[in-house]
Amino acid sequence: MKPPNSFRFGEWEVRLLDTTPRIVVIEPTTRCNFKCIHCFRNEMGEEFKDMEYDFFLNLVDSIRGLGIKRITFTGWGEPTIHPRILDMVAEARRVASEIVLNTNGSTLLRIAEDLVNIGVDELLVSIDSPDIATYSKIRVGGELSIIAKGLLKLRELRLKKGYVKPAVSVIFTINTLNYSDVVAVAEFSRRAGVNRVIYNNFIPTSRKLEGLACYTSSKCSREVSKLIGEVSRLSMDGTLAVQATYRTVKSYFFCPYIDNSAVYVARDGWVSPCMFFAHSWTPTLYGIERAVRRVVFGNVCRESLLDIWRKREYVLFRFLVRARQMPSCLDCELAPYCTYTLSNQHDCLGNSPSCASCPYARNLAFCPV
């Protein structure tokens, strides 16, 4: 299906090109072997299941020849507990220039050598504290010692084989329980051979958890800024890269999906514009609970990914996001009294769906694309 040749935008006529996605984000499963206190899955009203392997193979076949730059395995579950994850990664390696795997690290000790041999380009590993007790409170069900051993094994394998890949990034999600570990996790990462530390914000999945959000506390935010500044100075020797999300809403707006021509394929085949809209859930931001409803443009079980990508409604949605035709709910003084901001279904500019309250586009949270 081809998109419309053009459409009118104000006094301009916008001509559309036959584009293809550059990044395909695949959700192998919605199951997980952890129960982290900040996980979106805690608010999901769905049955947790794996993507069927035959369906995955059909998906890979459908994107062969599209010039896909990157395939990222992530999602609302732990990708590495899918029974065929190594086969999936190997198949993806055949059709994409880069392979990225997001993981909690629980299986890394077992699969590290396979990931190196397959040629994975980057691993994103979530570690929310280098302290065993704090880690266990946040990442319930996980064992820090096992993750640490997996990282060390990966470092050893890369040194032994003379490989620089996979590059390893540690994602540290800041909350009021672990913010004092900001410097310690950087030191832990350096010892483990990690290439980059990403400091992320905790996004509350319910009102009762909002007290854990550091960015809502001026005292916590000031302390975190000071600690990240210290880490940045320590990293100036070039051995560890540092990346951090904002702790206040700024004018910045950059959608990691739309602006990178990325698309999200959920484990059941439904295609969403991003991870934020891939399932229904209820985040709480700055005291306002918002109902995020799942947004889909088609299902790759019934039509090709390219046909879905070029659907008129999907093309127009991407254009409006790229043109920044969205209000800013997160710093709007009327937000506490506005009914539009209570969901992603509509906004005050007439968009449907709306990205007006997305924390990822405002760099309040890190988006693994």
Residue pairs with C-beta under 8 A, 6 or more apart in sequence:
1 303
1 307
1 310
1 311
2 18
2 310
3 16
3 18
3 310
3 311
3 312
3 315
4 16
4 312
4 315
5 15
5 16
6 13
6 14
6 15
6 16
7 13
7 14
7 16
7 316
8 14
9 319
9 323
14 319
16 315
18 310
19 261
19 309
19 310
20 66
20 67
20 68
20 261
20 306
20 309
21 63
21 66
21 68
21 261
21 262
21 263
21 305
21 309
22 67
22 68
22 69
22 70
22 260
22 261
22 262
23 68
23 69
23 70
23 71
23 72
23 257
23 260
23 261
23 262
23 263
23 369
24 63
24 68
24 70
24 71
24 72
24 96
24 262
24 263
24 265
24 305
25 71
25 72
25 74
25 75
25 257
25 262
25 263
25 264
25 265
25 275
25 369
26 51
26 56
26 59
26 71
26 72
26 73
26 74
26 75
26 88
26 92
26 265
27 51
27 74
27 75
27 76
27 77
27 79
27 264
27 265
27 266
27 267
27 278
28 50
28 51
28 56
28 73
28 75
28 77
28 79
28 82
28 85
28 88
28 267
29 48
29 49
29 50
29 51
29 75
29 77
29 78
29 79
29 81
29 82
29 267
30 41
30 44
30 46
30 48
30 49
30 75
30 76
30 77
30 267
30 279
31 48
31 49
31 50
31 77
31 78
31 81
31 82
32 39
32 41
32 48
32 77
32 78
32 81
32 104
33 78
33 81
33 104
33 106
33 141
34 78
34 104
34 106
34 139
34 140
34 141
34 142
35 42
35 140
35 141
36 104
36 126
36 128
36 138
36 139
36 140
36 142
37 137
37 138
37 140
37 209
37 212
38 138
38 173
38 175
38 202
38 203
38 204
38 205
38 209
38 212
39 205
40 76
40 205
40 279
40 281
40 283
41 48
41 76
41 77
42 205
42 206
43 205
43 206
43 281
43 282
43 283
44 76
44 279
44 280
44 281
45 280
46 279
48 77
49 267
49 268
50 82
50 83
50 267
51 82
51 267
51 268
51 269
53 84
53 87
53 88
55 269
55 300
55 301
56 84
56 88
56 91
57 91
58 300
59 265
59 269
59 300
59 305
60 91
60 92
60 94
60 95
62 300
62 304
62 305
62 306
63 95
63 305
63 306
64 94
64 95
66 306
68 95
68 96
68 97
69 96
69 97
69 98
70 96
70 97
70 98
70 99
70 100
70 369
71 92
71 95
71 96
71 98
71 99
71 100
72 99
72 100
72 101
72 102
72 368
72 369
73 79
73 85
73 88
73 89
73 92
73 99
73 100
73 101
73 102
74 100
74 101
74 102
74 124
74 275
74 368
75 102
75 266
75 267
75 275
75 278
76 275
76 278
76 279
77 267
78 103
78 104
78 106
79 85
79 101
79 102
79 103
80 101
80 103
80 104
80 106
80 107
80 108
80 111
81 106
81 107
82 88
85 111
86 111
86 114
86 115
86 118
89 99
89 101
89 115
89 118
89 120
90 118
92 99
93 99
93 118
93 119
93 120
98 121
98 122
99 118
99 119
99 120
99 121
99 122
100 120
100 121
100 122
100 123
100 124
100 368
101 115
101 120
101 122
101 123
101 124
101 166
102 123
102 124
102 126
102 368
103 123
103 124
103 125
103 126
104 125
104 126
104 139
104 142
104 147
105 125
105 126
105 127
105 142
105 146
105 147
105 150
105 151
106 142
106 143
106 146
106 147
107 150
108 123
108 125
108 147
108 150
108 151
108 153
108 154
109 146
109 149
109 150
109 153
110 150
112 150
112 153
112 154
112 157
113 153
113 157
115 123
115 154
115 166
116 154
116 157
116 158
116 161
116 163
116 165
116 166
119 165
120 165
120 166
121 165
121 166
121 167
122 165
122 166
122 167
122 168
122 169
123 154
123 166
123 167
123 168
123 169
124 169
124 171
124 198
124 368
125 147
125 151
125 168
125 169
125 170
125 171
125 194
126 139
126 170
126 171
126 173
127 135
127 144
127 147
127 170
127 171
127 172
127 185
127 188
127 189
128 134
128 135
128 138
128 139
128 172
128 173
128 175
128 178
129 135
129 138
129 144
129 177
129 178
129 181
129 184
129 185
130 144
130 181
130 184
130 185
130 187
130 188
131 178
131 181
131 184
132 144
132 145
134 177
134 178
134 181
135 142
135 144
136 142
136 144
137 177
138 173
138 175
138 177
138 178
148 188
148 192
151 168
151 192
151 193
151 194
152 192
152 193
154 166
154 168
154 193
155 192
155 193
157 163
158 164
158 165
158 166
158 193
167 195
167 196
168 192
168 193
168 194
168 195
168 196
169 194
169 195
169 196
169 197
169 198
170 185
170 189
170 194
170 196
170 197
170 198
171 198
171 200
171 366
171 368
172 178
172 181
172 182
172 185
172 197
172 198
172 199
172 200
173 200
173 201
173 202
174 182
174 199
174 200
174 201
174 202
174 214
174 215
174 224
175 202
175 212
175 213
175 214
176 211
176 212
176 213
176 214
176 217
176 220
177 212
179 214
179 220
179 223
179 224
179 227
180 223
180 227
182 199
182 224
182 227
182 228
182 230
182 231
183 227
183 230
183 231
183 234
185 197
186 197
186 231
186 234
186 235
186 240
186 242
189 197
189 240
190 239
190 240
194 240
195 240
195 241
196 240
196 241
196 242
196 243
197 231
197 240
197 241
197 242
197 243
198 243
198 244
198 366
199 224
199 228
199 242
199 243
199 244
199 245
200 245
200 365
200 366
201 213
201 214
201 215
201 245
201 247
201 359
201 364
201 365
202 212
202 213
202 214
203 213
203 283
203 285
203 359
203 364
203 365
204 210
204 212
204 213
204 283
204 284
204 285
205 281
205 282
205 283
205 284
206 282
206 284
206 289
207 284
207 289
209 284
210 216
210 284
210 287
214 220
214 221
214 224
214 247
215 221
215 247
215 248
215 364
216 286
221 247
221 248
224 247
225 247
228 242
228 244
231 242
232 242
234 240
235 241
235 242
243 366
245 363
245 364
245 365
245 366
246 252
246 362
246 363
246 364
247 364
249 328
249 330
249 331
249 362
249 364
250 362
250 363
252 362
252 363
253 324
253 326
253 328
253 361
253 362
254 361
254 363
255 274
255 321
255 322
255 355
255 358
255 360
255 361
256 262
256 274
256 360
256 361
256 367
256 369
257 263
257 264
257 273
257 274
257 275
257 367
257 369
258 273
258 274
258 318
258 321
258 322
259 321
259 322
260 369
262 274
262 369
263 271
263 272
263 273
263 305
263 308
263 309
264 271
264 272
264 273
264 274
264 275
264 277
264 278
265 271
265 300
265 305
266 272
266 278
266 279
268 299
269 299
269 300
269 301
269 302
270 278
270 294
270 296
270 298
270 299
271 296
271 297
271 298
271 299
271 300
271 305
271 308
272 278
272 294
272 295
272 296
272 297
273 295
273 297
273 314
273 317
273 318
273 321
274 360
274 367
275 360
275 367
275 368
276 292
276 358
276 360
276 367
277 292
277 294
277 295
277 344
277 353
278 294
279 294
280 291
280 292
280 293
280 294
281 292
282 289
282 290
282 291
282 292
283 289
283 290
283 292
283 359
284 290
285 330
285 357
285 359
285 364
286 330
286 335
287 336
288 335
288 336
288 341
288 342
288 357
289 342
290 341
290 342
290 343
290 344
290 357
291 342
291 343
291 344
292 343
292 344
293 343
293 344
293 345
293 353
295 344
295 353
297 308
297 311
297 313
297 314
297 317
298 307
298 308
298 311
298 314
299 308
300 308
308 314
317 353
320 326
320 351
321 355
325 349
325 351
326 347
326 349
326 351
326 354
326 355
326 356
327 347
327 348
327 349
327 354
327 356
328 356
328 362
329 335
329 338
329 340
329 341
329 347
329 356
329 357
330 356
330 357
330 359
330 362
330 364
332 338
332 341
335 341
338 348
340 346
340 347
340 348
340 354
340 356
341 347
341 356
341 357
344 353
344 354
344 355
344 356
344 357
345 352
345 353
345 354
346 352
346 353
346 354
347 354
347 356
355 361
359 365
360 366
360 367
